[in-house]
Amino acid sequence: MANKIGVFCPTLNVYGGGEYVAIAIANTLAKNNHPVILFTNNKINPQAIKNYFGETLHPNIETLPQPTPFTPRNIAHFYQTIIHSYIAKSKCHTLIDAFSNCVYPWTEVTYIHFPHLNKQTFNKSFPYLNNPRINQAGTLPQVLLEKKLVNYKKHLVLANSHYTANEIQAYSGKSAEVLYPPFSSSLIDLSQDTAKPQKDNLVVTVSRLDANKQLERIPQIAAQTHSSIQFVIIGRLCSPTTLAFLHALTKKLGVDKRVHFYPDASVEQKIDLLRKAKIYLHTMTGEHFGISIVEAMVLGCLPIVHDSGGVREFVSAQYRYQTSKEAASKISQVLACWSNNQAEKVRALSEQFSLSNFSIRFMELYMRYYD
């Protein structure tokens, strides 16, 4: 068997930030003349990847679908992932897991978006469970697997932020290298376009439409701002129940003419709205990193984010809030004194998360461990 490097990401066709990390890793390795196999659950559509991310999958990358009958949100899927990653390892010399958020004994490199084993969910010692639920009990063998069988000295564990790295350290006592995720290089061309659209008093949020994203904060914040300020929520529709709840809440608070929803919007529509917006609003508490925030910054949006998690590593205190009232106040203040100069400063700050910087950093870490 040739010394092929496998990149494991079953959900590649979902087209999110985590999936883009997997593509970036695979492309980086291929461009450095490493033979690469990309493992995913369905046949890859290269044109769809190009359309969404603005990146072309390197032609030398081999793709290998592993059909997955179980949905990504149940216990069966958890064990399906373990089995498929183990099978993937048998087909390559080195396996990079960019999906599981677990460190398996048979992987050499793991990219952690947020650790499955963390102090909020599990105890550090037996019986391990903090507040036992079915899903926790079902994944309990993973605790034993990682605690008993993983030799961290032989693994390269990458974290998407210092916040995530600290969570890994807090639970496992192990160190992780920080490798910030990249934004799509195609956004650079758009941000430097001389024909930039007029910025409006528009506040945009990009997020999965799901219950755990705390999107109910947006109509609450909107209700505390001037009626001239418009809000837009863009994202993949994961929970129709959540969308129905948000529609009802906007009507209850009297902001249904000012808060607009774009479920399953195209990437072109998303970028167009971000280019027109002056502010990007992020609602989730304890966001592990938040690549959508960076993408908005690239396109000249000033970020208003919750003062927690990995976002504190790149968003200054003047743009962070603790309460909905404070968020509304900051939005009003920022819009009142918004300028192209401020947008340029934020855009320049975002460039540290470029694809080229990601690729250089990844290869430095990879070669340090596996040269």
Secondary structure, DSSP 8 states (H G I E B T S, - for coil): ----EEEE-TTGGG-SHHHHHHHHHHHHHHHTT--EEEEESS---HHHHHHHHS----TT-EEEE----S-TTSHHHHHHHHHHHHHHHTT-SEEEESSSSS--TT-SEEEESS-SS-TTTB-SSTT-BSS--HHHHHTHHHHHHHHHH--GGG-EEEESSHHHHHHHHHHH----EE------THHHHHHT-SS----EEEEEEE--BSGGG-TTHHHHHHTTS-TT-EEEEEE-BS-HHHHHHHHHHHHHTT-TTTEEEEET--HHHHHHHHHHEEEEE---TT-S--HHHHHHHHTT-EEEEESSGGGGGTS-GGGEESSHHHHHHHHHHHHHT--HHHHHHHHHHHGGG-HHHHHHHHHHHHHHHH-
